[in-house]
Amino acid sequence: MMVFSMLCCKKIKQFLVICLLAFLATPALAGNSSLNVKSAELESFEDGYVLNADVDAKFSNSIEEAVNRGFELNFIFEFQLSKPRKYWFDDEVATTIHRVSLTYHALSRQYLVIRGDQQKTFVRLDEALDDLTYIHNLKVFQKSEVEKGEVYKAVFLMRLDTKKLPKSLQGESISLDDWKLSSQRFEWTPNLFK
């Protein structure tokens, strides 16, 4: 009886070690897709302010494969300007949501980055990603919406719109962390009246 219980304990120990190794190895196998905001700033332009930002993007093999098979990926750029309050929620001044899509056109063998009416084509995915993640002169709010002498907080983030994924990928997106692609909330205090 004692030999049986020792063998059983040994088997349970081996099983737990294998489960632990599999759990630790899963993130490495996932491919580590990521979005990381490197910089963001506001710049005065005519009667408003524009956002310039740079995001570092890395796609896993499964996301690259989906793009290369012709699936369209839709990304959302979210910007918010607010006036901090001490004992209450921040006062929202302006919120801007901008959509950009990335797709591969098999006939022309080109990657397409589409921003509203503007469409750019690229031969390589890394070139398309560089363009996708470089935000330049994106209008975010009017000068009339801010007051001189006030302190404001700006927040920017970029994320993959999983609701716009094709139905065949949405089932996968729920179970795979690869598809939950979102940057950190990049916060700063802009100097609006230089």
Stockholm file with secondary structure:
# STOCKHOLM 1.0

chainA/1-194         MMVFSMLCCKKIKQFLVICLLAFLATPALAGNSSLNVKSAELESFEDGYVLNADVDAKFSNSIEEAVNRGFELNFIFEFQLSKPRKYWFDDEVATTIHRVSLTYHALSRQYLVIRGDQQKTFVRLDEALDDLTYIHNLKVFQKSEVEKGEVYKAVFLMRLDTKKLPKSLQGESISLDDWKLSSQRFEWTPNLFK
#=GR chainA/1-194 SS CHHHHHHHHHHHHHHHHHHHHHHHHHHHHHTCCEEEEEEEEEEEETTEEEEEEEEEEECCHHHHHHHHTTCCEEEEEEEEEEECCSSSCCEEEEEEEEEEEEEEETTTTEEEEEETTEEEEESSHHHHHHHHTEEEEEEEEEGGGSCTTCCCEEEEEEEECGGGSCHHHHHHHHHCGGGCCBCCCEEECCCCCC
#=GC SS_cons         CHHHHHHHHHHHHHHHHHHHHHHHHHHHHHTCCEEEEEEEEEEEETTEEEEEEEEEEECCHHHHHHHHTTCCEEEEEEEEEEECCSSSCCEEEEEEEEEEEEEEETTTTEEEEEETTEEEEESSHHHHHHHHTEEEEEEEEEGGGSCTTCCCEEEEEEEECGGGSCHHHHHHHHHCGGGCCBCCCEEECCCCCC
//
